[in-house]
Amino acid sequence: MTLRILSYNILAGGQDRLPLIGNVIQKQQPDVVALLEARSRSHAEALAQQLGMSLTFGEANNIYQDHVAWLSRLQVIRAHNHRLPVFAKTLLEIEILWEGASLTLFAIHLRFGHDQEREQHRVREMQAILGVLHQLGNQPHILVGDLNTLHPTDQPNIPAYISILRQRGEHTLNPQFPREVIPLLLEAGYIDCYRTLHPMTPGYTYPVPVPWLRIDYIFAAPTLARRLHACDERKLKWLLITSHSGLSSGRRIYRKLSFVGY
């Protein structure tokens, strides 16, 4: 059995875009979905009902209520919301049954911002995450989410970034992109699923409609590396329309991966 995992920042809780978001998720036929910026429990419940999936909801720390949620078609046998003070939002853990064995999934949304101060906050967040993951030892587990930071070898599309700044009436002579968080995961042995399968493809995930950097990731414990089958970013082209209220349908390309069974 192939396990399909999808990570999706739905932007400000989805608002009136929920039916469209649900249709996109349904089209990908995921087994589990990490929802980021799930600002409304009732909206997350509506998505779960539309998709026929169970909901695990983790309340966040920040004033914008950027909660994290898991939707699952598979049985969830345990859940824990690690709402530690260091987290800008929260770290939501679920344990599912896959092929008769347990698999632990974590979803996270790290602090936003490109400056060094916010990167240092993300470093502290990642250190706390690794402390939680370390308790699992060799048990199979996966970390997904919006990490708001760059891989040490990734190259952003700087011309696209500068063009966006000019459209906003802003400018920068020397854009800085901190890269101190991802090395912590790599040094701990975790596998960057997308980069493993696509070593030469940028895989930009943010923002739409012209993405210019990759800040959304799925990392797997080394014990799962040989079972990695696919990991792709999917651009929601047909969703990039404005709703009747004038709200954009989304700002994020979602990240999807699959693992093959034995």
NUVEX-211257 format. One record per residue: residue in three letters; x, y, z of N, C-alpha, C in turn. Coordinates in steps of 0.2 Angstrom, whole numbers. Example, Ala and Ser with C-alpha at 12.3 -4.5 7.8 and 13.67 -1.06 7.14 Angstrom:
BEGIN
+-----+--------+---------+-------+---------+----------+-------+--------+---------+-------+
! res ! n_east ! n_north !  n_up ! ca_east ! ca_north ! ca_up ! c_east ! c_north !  c_up !
+-----+--------+---------+-------+---------+----------+-------+--------+---------+-------+
! ALA !     66 !     -28 !    39 !      62 !      -22 !    39 !     66 !     -16 !    39 !
! SER !     64 !     -11 !    35 !      68 !       -5 !    36 !     64 !       0 !    39 !
+-----+--------+---------+-------+---------+----------+-------+--------+---------+-------+
END
This chain:
BEGIN
+-----+--------+---------+-------+---------+----------+-------+--------+---------+-------+
! res ! n_east ! n_north !  n_up ! ca_east ! ca_north ! ca_up ! c_east ! c_north !  c_up !
+-----+--------+---------+-------+---------+----------+-------+--------+---------+-------+
! MET !      4 !      -6 !     0 !       0 !        0 !     0 !      4 !       6 !     0 !
! THR !      3 !      11 !    -5 !       7 !       17 !    -5 !      3 !      22 !     0 !
! LEU !      7 !      25 !     4 !       5 !       30 !     9 !      6 !      37 !     5 !
! ARG !      1 !      41 !     5 !       1 !       48 !     2 !      0 !      53 !     7 !
! ILE !      5 !      58 !     8 !       5 !       63 !    13 !      5 !      70 !     9 !
! LEU !      1 !      74 !    11 !       0 !       81 !     8 !      1 !      86 !    14 !
! SER !      5 !      91 !    12 !       6 !       97 !    17 !      4 !     103 !    13 !
! TYR !     -1 !     107 !    17 !      -4 !      112 !    13 !     -6 !     118 !    18 !
! ASN !     -3 !     124 !    16 !      -4 !      130 !    20 !    -10 !     133 !    16 !
! ILE !    -16 !     133 !    20 !     -22 !      135 !    16 !    -24 !     143 !    17 !
! LEU !    -19 !     147 !    20 !     -19 !      154 !    20 !    -26 !     156 !    24 !
! ALA !    -24 !     158 !    30 !     -29 !      162 !    34 !    -36 !     158 !    35 !
! GLY !    -35 !     151 !    36 !     -40 !      147 !    38 !    -45 !     145 !    32 !
! GLY !    -43 !     147 !    26 !     -47 !      145 !    20 !    -53 !     149 !    18 !
! GLN !    -56 !     152 !    24 !     -61 !      157 !    23 !    -67 !     154 !    18 !
! ASP !    -69 !     158 !    13 !     -74 !      155 !     8 !    -71 !     151 !     3 !
! ARG !    -65 !     149 !     3 !     -62 !      145 !    -2 !    -62 !     138 !     0 !
! LEU !    -65 !     136 !     5 !     -65 !      129 !     8 !    -67 !     124 !     2 !
! PRO !    -73 !     125 !    -1 !     -75 !      120 !    -6 !    -70 !     119 !   -11 !
! LEU !    -66 !     124 !   -14 !     -61 !      124 !   -19 !    -55 !     120 !   -16 !
! ILE !    -53 !     122 !   -10 !     -48 !      118 !    -7 !    -49 !     111 !    -6 !
! GLY !    -55 !     109 !    -4 !     -57 !      102 !    -3 !    -57 !      98 !    -9 !
! ASN !    -59 !     102 !   -15 !     -59 !       98 !   -21 !    -52 !      97 !   -24 !
! VAL !    -47 !     102 !   -22 !     -40 !      100 !   -24 !    -37 !      95 !   -20 !
! ILE !    -38 !      95 !   -14 !     -36 !       89 !    -9 !    -39 !      82 !   -12 !
! GLN !    -45 !      82 !   -13 !     -48 !       76 !   -15 !    -45 !      74 !   -22 !
! LYS !    -44 !      78 !   -26 !     -41 !       76 !   -33 !    -34 !      72 !   -32 !
! GLN !    -30 !      74 !   -26 !     -24 !       71 !   -25 !    -24 !      64 !   -21 !
! GLN !    -30 !      63 !   -19 !     -31 !       57 !   -15 !    -26 !      55 !   -10 !
! PRO !    -25 !      60 !    -5 !     -20 !       59 !     0 !    -23 !      54 !     5 !
! ASP !    -19 !      51 !     9 !     -21 !       47 !    15 !    -21 !      51 !    21 !
! VAL !    -16 !      56 !    21 !     -16 !       61 !    27 !    -14 !      68 !    24 !
! VAL !    -17 !      73 !    27 !     -16 !       80 !    25 !    -14 !      84 !    31 !
! ALA !     -8 !      88 !    31 !      -7 !       92 !    36 !     -9 !      99 !    34 !
! LEU !    -14 !     102 !    38 !     -16 !      109 !    36 !    -13 !     114 !    40 !
! LEU !    -10 !     119 !    37 !      -7 !      125 !    41 !    -11 !     131 !    40 !
! GLU !    -11 !     135 !    45 !     -15 !      141 !    45 !    -22 !     139 !    45 !
! ALA !    -24 !     134 !    49 !     -31 !      132 !    50 !    -34 !     136 !    56 !
! ARG !    -36 !     142 !    54 !     -37 !      147 !    59 !    -44 !     145 !    62 !
! SER !    -48 !     141 !    59 !     -55 !      140 !    62 !    -56 !     132 !    62 !
! ARG !    -58 !     130 !    68 !     -59 !      123 !    69 !    -65 !     121 !    65 !
! SER !    -70 !     125 !    65 !     -76 !      124 !    61 !    -75 !     123 !    54 !
! HIS !    -70 !     127 !    51 !     -68 !      126 !    44 !    -64 !     120 !    43 !
! ALA !    -60 !     118 !    48 !     -56 !      112 !    47 !    -61 !     106 !    47 !
! GLU !    -66 !     106 !    52 !     -71 !      101 !    52 !    -75 !     100 !    46 !
! ALA !    -77 !     106 !    43 !     -80 !      106 !    36 !    -76 !     103 !    31 !
! LEU !    -70 !     104 !    31 !     -65 !      101 !    26 !    -65 !      93 !    27 !
! ALA !    -64 !      91 !    34 !     -64 !       84 !    35 !    -70 !      81 !    33 !
! GLN !    -76 !      84 !    34 !     -82 !       81 !    32 !    -83 !      80 !    25 !
! GLN !    -81 !      86 !    21 !     -81 !       85 !    14 !    -77 !      80 !    11 !
! LEU !    -71 !      78 !    14 !     -66 !       73 !    12 !    -67 !      67 !    15 !
! GLY !    -72 !      66 !    20 !     -73 !       60 !    23 !    -67 !      57 !    27 !
! MET !    -63 !      62 !    30 !     -57 !       61 !    34 !    -58 !      63 !    41 !
! SER !    -55 !      60 !    46 !     -55 !       62 !    53 !    -51 !      68 !    54 !
! LEU !    -52 !      72 !    59 !     -49 !       78 !    60 !    -45 !      78 !    67 !
! THR !    -39 !      80 !    67 !     -35 !       81 !    73 !    -33 !      88 !    73 !
! PHE !    -35 !      92 !    78 !     -34 !       99 !    78 !    -29 !     101 !    84 !
! GLY !    -24 !     105 !    82 !     -19 !      108 !    87 !    -19 !     115 !    87 !
! GLU !    -21 !     118 !    93 !     -22 !      125 !    94 !    -15 !     128 !    94 !
! ALA !    -14 !     134 !    91 !      -7 !      137 !    91 !     -6 !     143 !    96 !
! ASN !      0 !     145 !    97 !       1 !      150 !   102 !      0 !     157 !    99 !
! ASN !      1 !     159 !    93 !       1 !      166 !    90 !     -6 !     169 !    90 !
! ILE !     -6 !     176 !    90 !     -12 !      179 !    91 !    -16 !     179 !    84 !
! TYR !    -13 !     177 !    79 !     -17 !      176 !    73 !    -21 !     169 !    73 !
! GLN !    -19 !     165 !    78 !     -22 !      158 !    78 !    -21 !     154 !    72 !
! ASP !    -15 !     154 !    70 !     -13 !      149 !    65 !    -12 !     142 !    67 !
! HIS !    -18 !     139 !    68 !     -18 !      132 !    71 !    -15 !     127 !    66 !
! VAL !    -14 !     121 !    68 !     -11 !      116 !    64 !    -16 !     110 !    64 !
! ALA !    -18 !     107 !    59 !     -22 !      101 !    59 !    -20 !      95 !    55 !
! TRP !    -22 !      89 !    57 !     -21 !       84 !    52 !    -28 !      81 !    50 !
! LEU !    -28 !      79 !    44 !     -34 !       75 !    41 !    -32 !      68 !    39 !
! SER !    -35 !      63 !    41 !     -33 !       57 !    40 !    -38 !      52 !    38 !
! ARG !    -37 !      48 !    33 !     -41 !       42 !    31 !    -39 !      36 !    35 !
! LEU !    -33 !      36 !    37 !     -31 !       30 !    41 !    -33 !      31 !    49 !
! GLN !    -33 !      26 !    52 !     -34 !       26 !    59 !    -29 !      30 !    63 !
! VAL !    -31 !      35 !    67 !     -26 !       38 !    71 !    -27 !      35 !    78 !
! ILE !    -21 !      32 !    81 !     -22 !       29 !    87 !    -19 !      33 !    93 !
! ARG !    -16 !      39 !    91 !     -13 !       43 !    96 !    -12 !      50 !    94 !
! ALA !    -13 !      55 !    98 !     -12 !       62 !    95 !     -9 !      66 !   101 !
! HIS !     -5 !      71 !   100 !      -2 !       75 !   105 !     -1 !      82 !   102 !
! ASN !     -3 !      87 !   105 !      -1 !       94 !   102 !      4 !      97 !   107 !
! HIS !     10 !      97 !   104 !      16 !      100 !   108 !     16 !     108 !   107 !
! ARG !     12 !     111 !   111 !      11 !      118 !   111 !     16 !     121 !   116 !
! LEU !     23 !     120 !   114 !      28 !      123 !   119 !     28 !     130 !   118 !
! PRO !     30 !     134 !   123 !      31 !      141 !   123 !     36 !     144 !   117 !
! VAL !     41 !     140 !   115 !      45 !      142 !   110 !     42 !     142 !   103 !
! PHE !     37 !     139 !   102 !      34 !      138 !    96 !     30 !     144 !    94 !
! ALA !     31 !     147 !    88 !      27 !      153 !    86 !     20 !     150 !    85 !
! LYS !     19 !     144 !    82 !      12 !      141 !    82 !     12 !     135 !    86 !
! THR !     13 !     129 !    83 !      13 !      123 !    87 !     16 !     117 !    83 !
! LEU !     17 !     112 !    87 !      19 !      105 !    83 !     14 !     100 !    85 !
! LEU !     11 !      98 !    80 !       5 !       93 !    81 !      7 !      86 !    78 !
! GLU !      7 !      81 !    83 !       9 !       74 !    82 !      3 !      70 !    82 !
! ILE !      3 !      65 !    77 !      -2 !       60 !    77 !      2 !      53 !    75 !
! GLU !     -1 !      48 !    78 !       2 !       41 !    76 !     -4 !      37 !    72 !
! ILE !     -2 !      35 !    66 !      -7 !       31 !    62 !     -5 !      24 !    61 !
! LEU !    -10 !      20 !    59 !      -8 !       13 !    58 !     -8 !      13 !    50 !
! TRP !     -2 !      10 !    48 !      -1 !        9 !    41 !      2 !       2 !    40 !
! GLU !     -1 !      -2 !    36 !       1 !       -9 !    35 !      2 !     -12 !    41 !
! GLY !     -2 !     -11 !    46 !      -2 !      -15 !    52 !      3 !     -12 !    57 !
! ALA !      7 !      -7 !    55 !      12 !       -5 !    60 !     11 !       3 !    61 !
! SER !     14 !       6 !    66 !      12 !       13 !    68 !     17 !      17 !    64 !
! LEU !     15 !      23 !    62 !      19 !       28 !    59 !     18 !      35 !    62 !
! THR !     22 !      38 !    65 !      21 !       45 !    68 !     22 !      51 !    63 !
! LEU !     18 !      55 !    63 !      18 !       61 !    59 !     18 !      67 !    63 !
! PHE !     22 !      72 !    61 !      22 !       79 !    64 !     21 !      84 !    59 !
! ALA !     17 !      89 !    61 !      16 !       95 !    57 !     18 !     101 !    61 !
! ILE !     22 !     106 !    57 !      24 !      112 !    61 !     24 !     118 !    56 !
! HIS !     23 !     124 !    59 !      23 !      130 !    55 !     28 !     135 !    59 !
! LEU !     34 !     135 !    57 !      39 !      140 !    60 !     38 !     147 !    59 !
! ARG !     41 !     151 !    63 !      40 !      158 !    63 !     42 !     161 !    56 !
! PHE !     38 !     166 !    54 !      39 !      169 !    48 !     44 !     175 !    49 !
! GLY !     48 !     177 !    43 !      52 !      182 !    43 !     59 !     180 !    40 !
! HIS !     62 !     185 !    36 !      69 !      183 !    33 !     75 !     186 !    37 !
! ASP !     74 !     190 !    42 !      79 !      193 !    46 !     82 !     188 !    51 !
! GLN !     88 !     190 !    53 !      92 !      185 !    57 !     89 !     184 !    64 !
! GLU !     86 !     189 !    67 !      83 !      188 !    73 !     77 !     182 !    73 !
! ARG !     73 !     182 !    67 !      68 !      177 !    67 !     71 !     171 !    65 !
! GLU !     77 !     171 !    61 !      80 !      164 !    60 !     82 !     161 !    66 !
! GLN !     85 !     165 !    71 !      87 !      162 !    77 !     81 !     160 !    81 !
! HIS !     76 !     163 !    81 !      70 !      160 !    84 !     68 !     153 !    81 !
! ARG !     68 !     153 !    74 !      67 !      146 !    71 !     72 !     141 !    73 !
! VAL !     78 !     143 !    74 !      83 !      138 !    76 !     81 !     135 !    83 !
! ARG !     79 !     140 !    87 !      77 !      137 !    94 !     70 !     133 !    93 !
! GLU !     66 !     135 !    89 !      60 !      130 !    87 !     62 !     123 !    85 !
! MET !     67 !     123 !    80 !      69 !      117 !    78 !     73 !     113 !    83 !
! GLN !     77 !     116 !    87 !      80 !      112 !    93 !     75 !     109 !    97 !
! ALA !     69 !     112 !    98 !      64 !      110 !   102 !     61 !     104 !    99 !
! ILE !     60 !     105 !    92 !      57 !       99 !    88 !     61 !      93 !    88 !
! LEU !     68 !      94 !    87 !      72 !       88 !    87 !     72 !      85 !    94 !
! GLY !     71 !      89 !    99 !      71 !       86 !   106 !     65 !      81 !   107 !
! VAL !     59 !      83 !   103 !      53 !       79 !   103 !     54 !      73 !    99 !
! LEU !     57 !      74 !    93 !      58 !       68 !    88 !     63 !      63 !    91 !
! HIS !     68 !      65 !    95 !      73 !       61 !    97 !     70 !      56 !   102 !
! GLN !     65 !      57 !   105 !      62 !       52 !   110 !     59 !      46 !   106 !
! LEU !     58 !      47 !    99 !      55 !       41 !    95 !     61 !      36 !    94 !
! GLY !     67 !      38 !    94 !      73 !       33 !    93 !     72 !      31 !    85 !
! ASN !     72 !      25 !    84 !      72 !       22 !    77 !     65 !      21 !    75 !
! GLN !     60 !      23 !    78 !      53 !       22 !    76 !     52 !      26 !    70 !
! PRO !     49 !      24 !    64 !      48 !       28 !    58 !     44 !      34 !    60 !
! HIS !     46 !      40 !    57 !      42 !       46 !    58 !     44 !      51 !    53 !
! ILE !     39 !      56 !    52 !      40 !       61 !    47 !     38 !      68 !    49 !
! LEU !     42 !      73 !    47 !      40 !       80 !    49 !     39 !      83 !    43 !
! VAL !     33 !      87 !    43 !      31 !       91 !    37 !     29 !      98 !    39 !
! GLY !     29 !     102 !    34 !      27 !      109 !    36 !     30 !     115 !    33 !
! ASP !     28 !     121 !    35 !      30 !      127 !    32 !     36 !     129 !    37 !
! LEU !     42 !     128 !    35 !      48 !      130 !    39 !     50 !     137 !    39 !
! ASN !     48 !     141 !    34 !      50 !      148 !    33 !     57 !     149 !    33 !
! THR !     61 !     144 !    30 !      68 !      145 !    29 !     71 !     141 !    23 !
! LEU !     77 !     142 !    22 !      80 !      139 !    15 !     85 !     134 !    17 !
! HIS !     85 !     129 !    12 !      90 !      123 !    12 !     96 !     126 !    11 !
! PRO !    102 !     124 !    14 !     108 !      127 !    13 !    111 !     127 !     6 !
! THR !    108 !     123 !     1 !     111 !      123 !    -6 !    105 !     126 !   -11 !
! ASP !    100 !     127 !    -8 !      95 !      130 !   -13 !     96 !     137 !   -15 !
! GLN !     94 !     139 !   -21 !      96 !      146 !   -24 !     89 !     149 !   -25 !
! PRO !     87 !     154 !   -22 !      81 !      157 !   -23 !     81 !     161 !   -30 !
! ASN !     75 !     162 !   -33 !      75 !      166 !   -39 !     75 !     173 !   -38 !
! ILE !     81 !     176 !   -37 !      82 !      183 !   -35 !     79 !     188 !   -40 !
! PRO !     80 !     187 !   -46 !      76 !      192 !   -51 !     69 !     192 !   -50 !
! ALA !     66 !     186 !   -48 !      58 !      186 !   -47 !     57 !     190 !   -40 !
! TYR !     61 !     189 !   -35 !      60 !      192 !   -29 !     61 !     200 !   -30 !
! ILE !     66 !     202 !   -33 !      67 !      209 !   -34 !     61 !     212 !   -38 !
! SER !     59 !     209 !   -43 !      53 !      211 !   -47 !     47 !     212 !   -42 !
! ILE !     46 !     207 !   -38 !      40 !      208 !   -33 !     41 !     214 !   -29 !
! LEU !     47 !     215 !   -26 !      49 !      221 !   -22 !     47 !     227 !   -26 !
! ARG !     49 !     228 !   -32 !      48 !      234 !   -36 !     41 !     235 !   -37 !
! GLN !     37 !     230 !   -38 !      30 !      231 !   -38 !     27 !     234 !   -32 !
! ARG !     30 !     232 !   -26 !      27 !      235 !   -20 !     30 !     242 !   -18 !
! GLY !     35 !     244 !   -23 !      38 !      250 !   -21 !     44 !     250 !   -16 !
! GLU !     46 !     244 !   -16 !      52 !      242 !   -11 !     58 !     241 !   -15 !
! HIS !     64 !     240 !   -12 !      70 !      238 !   -15 !     75 !     236 !   -10 !
! THR !     80 !     232 !   -12 !      85 !      229 !    -8 !     91 !     228 !   -12 !
! LEU !     97 !     230 !    -9 !     103 !      229 !   -13 !    106 !     222 !   -12 !
! ASN !    105 !     220 !    -6 !     108 !      213 !    -5 !    104 !     209 !    -1 !
! PRO !     99 !     206 !    -4 !      94 !      202 !     0 !     98 !     196 !     3 !
! GLN !     95 !     195 !    10 !      98 !      190 !    14 !     93 !     184 !    15 !
! PHE !     95 !     178 !    15 !      91 !      172 !    16 !     94 !     168 !    21 !
! PRO !     92 !     168 !    27 !      96 !      164 !    32 !     95 !     156 !    31 !
! ARG !    100 !     152 !    33 !     100 !      145 !    31 !    102 !     141 !    37 !
! GLU !    100 !     143 !    43 !     103 !      140 !    49 !     99 !     134 !    52 !
! VAL !     93 !     133 !    49 !      88 !      129 !    52 !     88 !     122 !    49 !
! ILE !     88 !     121 !    43 !      88 !      115 !    39 !     94 !     111 !    41 !
! PRO !    100 !     114 !    41 !     106 !      110 !    43 !    105 !     106 !    50 !
! LEU !    101 !     108 !    54 !     100 !      105 !    61 !     97 !      98 !    59 !
! LEU !     92 !      98 !    55 !      88 !       92 !    53 !     93 !      87 !    49 !
! LEU !     97 !      90 !    44 !     101 !       86 !    40 !    107 !      83 !    45 !
! GLU !    109 !      87 !    49 !     115 !       84 !    54 !    112 !      78 !    58 !
! ALA !    105 !      79 !    60 !     102 !       73 !    64 !    100 !      67 !    60 !
! GLY !    102 !      68 !    53 !     100 !       62 !    49 !     94 !      62 !    45 !
! TYR !     90 !      67 !    45 !      83 !       67 !    42 !     84 !      68 !    34 !
! ILE !     80 !      65 !    31 !      80 !       65 !    23 !     75 !      71 !    21 !
! ASP !     78 !      75 !    17 !      74 !       80 !    13 !     71 !      77 !     7 !
! CYS !     65 !      75 !     8 !      62 !       70 !     3 !     62 !      73 !    -4 !
! TYR !     60 !      80 !    -5 !      60 !       83 !   -11 !     67 !      83 !   -14 !
! ARG !     72 !      86 !   -11 !      78 !       86 !   -13 !     82 !      80 !   -15 !
! THR !     80 !      74 !   -11 !      83 !       68 !   -12 !     81 !      65 !   -19 !
! LEU !     74 !      66 !   -21 !      72 !       64 !   -28 !     73 !      69 !   -33 !
! HIS !     74 !      75 !   -32 !      74 !       81 !   -37 !     81 !      85 !   -35 !
! PRO !     87 !      82 !   -36 !      92 !       86 !   -34 !     94 !      92 !   -38 !
! MET !     91 !      93 !   -44 !      93 !       99 !   -48 !     87 !     103 !   -49 !
! THR !     81 !     101 !   -47 !      75 !      106 !   -48 !     74 !     110 !   -42 !
! PRO !     73 !     117 !   -43 !      72 !      121 !   -38 !     66 !     119 !   -33 !
! GLY !     61 !     117 !   -36 !      55 !      116 !   -31 !     52 !     121 !   -27 !
! TYR !     52 !     127 !   -30 !      49 !      133 !   -27 !     42 !     132 !   -25 !
! THR !     40 !     134 !   -19 !      34 !      133 !   -16 !     30 !     140 !   -14 !
! TYR !     34 !     145 !   -14 !      31 !      152 !   -12 !     34 !     157 !   -15 !
! PRO !     30 !     163 !   -17 !      23 !      163 !   -16 !     20 !     161 !   -23 !
! VAL !     13 !     160 !   -24 !      10 !      160 !   -30 !      7 !     167 !   -32 !
! PRO !      7 !     169 !   -38 !       8 !      164 !   -44 !     15 !     164 !   -47 !
! VAL !     20 !     167 !   -44 !      27 !      167 !   -46 !     31 !     165 !   -40 !
! PRO !     31 !     158 !   -39 !      36 !      156 !   -33 !     43 !     157 !   -35 !
! TRP !     47 !     159 !   -29 !      54 !      160 !   -30 !     58 !     157 !   -25 !
! LEU !     55 !     154 !   -20 !      59 !      150 !   -15 !     56 !     145 !   -12 !
! ARG !     59 !     140 !    -9 !      56 !      134 !    -6 !     57 !     135 !     1 !
! ILE !     51 !     135 !     4 !      51 !      135 !    12 !     46 !     130 !    15 !
! ASP !     43 !     126 !    11 !      39 !      120 !    13 !     42 !     114 !    12 !
! TYR !     42 !     109 !    17 !      47 !      103 !    17 !     43 !      97 !    20 !
! ILE !     46 !      92 !    18 !      44 !       85 !    21 !     50 !      82 !    22 !
! PHE !     52 !      80 !    28 !      58 !       77 !    31 !     56 !      70 !    34 !
! ALA !     60 !      65 !    32 !      58 !       58 !    34 !     64 !      55 !    38 !
! ALA !     63 !      51 !    43 !      68 !       48 !    47 !     72 !      43 !    42 !
! PRO !     78 !      42 !    44 !      82 !       38 !    39 !     79 !      31 !    38 !
! THR !     75 !      28 !    43 !      72 !       22 !    42 !     67 !      21 !    36 !
! LEU !     65 !      27 !    34 !      60 !       27 !    29 !     63 !      29 !    22 !
! ALA !     69 !      31 !    22 !      72 !       33 !    16 !     71 !      28 !    10 !
! ARG !     72 !      22 !    11 !      72 !       17 !     5 !     65 !      16 !     3 !
! ARG !     60 !      19 !     6 !      53 !       18 !     4 !     50 !      24 !     1 !
! LEU !     54 !      29 !     0 !      52 !       35 !    -3 !     51 !      34 !   -10 !
! HIS !     45 !      36 !   -12 !      43 !       34 !   -19 !     42 !      40 !   -24 !
! ALA !     39 !      46 !   -21 !      38 !       52 !   -25 !     38 !      58 !   -20 !
! CYS !     40 !      63 !   -22 !      39 !       70 !   -18 !     38 !      75 !   -23 !
! ASP !     33 !      79 !   -24 !      32 !       84 !   -29 !     28 !      90 !   -26 !
! GLU !     30 !      96 !   -29 !      26 !      102 !   -28 !     21 !     102 !   -33 !
! ARG !     14 !     104 !   -32 !       9 !      105 !   -36 !      6 !     112 !   -36 !
! LYS !      7 !     115 !   -42 !       4 !      122 !   -42 !     -3 !     122 !   -43 !
! LEU !     -7 !     126 !   -39 !     -14 !      126 !   -40 !    -16 !     131 !   -45 !
! LYS !    -15 !     130 !   -51 !     -16 !      135 !   -57 !    -23 !     136 !   -57 !
! TRP !    -27 !     131 !   -57 !     -35 !      132 !   -58 !    -38 !     135 !   -52 !
! LEU !    -34 !     136 !   -46 !     -37 !      139 !   -40 !    -35 !     146 !   -40 !
! LEU !    -30 !     148 !   -44 !     -28 !      155 !   -44 !    -33 !     160 !   -47 !
! ILE !    -39 !     160 !   -44 !     -44 !      165 !   -46 !    -46 !     168 !   -40 !
! THR !    -49 !     174 !   -40 !     -52 !      177 !   -35 !    -59 !     175 !   -33 !
! SER !    -61 !     174 !   -27 !     -68 !      172 !   -25 !    -72 !     178 !   -26 !
! HIS !    -79 !     177 !   -25 !     -83 !      183 !   -25 !    -82 !     188 !   -20 !
! SER !    -78 !     187 !   -15 !     -77 !      192 !   -10 !    -70 !     195 !   -11 !
! GLY !    -67 !     193 !   -17 !     -61 !      196 !   -19 !    -54 !     194 !   -15 !
! LEU !    -55 !     188 !   -12 !     -50 !      185 !    -8 !    -46 !     180 !   -13 !
! SER !    -39 !     180 !   -12 !     -35 !      176 !   -16 !    -37 !     169 !   -14 !
! SER !    -36 !     164 !   -18 !     -38 !      157 !   -17 !    -32 !     154 !   -13 !
! GLY !    -26 !     156 !   -13 !     -21 !      153 !    -9 !    -14 !     157 !   -11 !
! ARG !     -9 !     155 !    -6 !      -3 !      158 !    -8 !      3 !     153 !    -8 !
! ARG !      1 !     147 !    -8 !       6 !      142 !    -7 !      5 !     136 !   -12 !
! ILE !     10 !     134 !   -15 !      10 !      127 !   -18 !     11 !     122 !   -13 !
! TYR !      7 !     117 !   -13 !       7 !      112 !    -8 !     12 !     107 !   -10 !
! ARG !     14 !     103 !    -5 !      19 !       98 !    -5 !     16 !      91 !    -4 !
! LYS !     18 !      87 !    -9 !      15 !       80 !    -8 !     20 !      75 !    -9 !
! LEU !     20 !      69 !    -5 !      24 !       64 !    -6 !     21 !      57 !    -5 !
! SER !     24 !      52 !    -7 !      21 !       45 !    -6 !     27 !      40 !    -4 !
! PHE !     25 !      36 !     1 !      30 !       30 !     2 !     27 !      24 !     0 !
! VAL !     31 !      19 !    -2 !      28 !       13 !    -4 !     29 !       8 !     2 !
! GLY !     24 !       3 !     2 !      24 !       -2 !     7 !     29 !      -7 !     5 !
! TYR !     30 !     -12 !    10 !      34 !      -18 !     9 !     32 !     -22 !     4 !
+-----+--------+---------+-------+---------+----------+-------+--------+---------+-------+
END
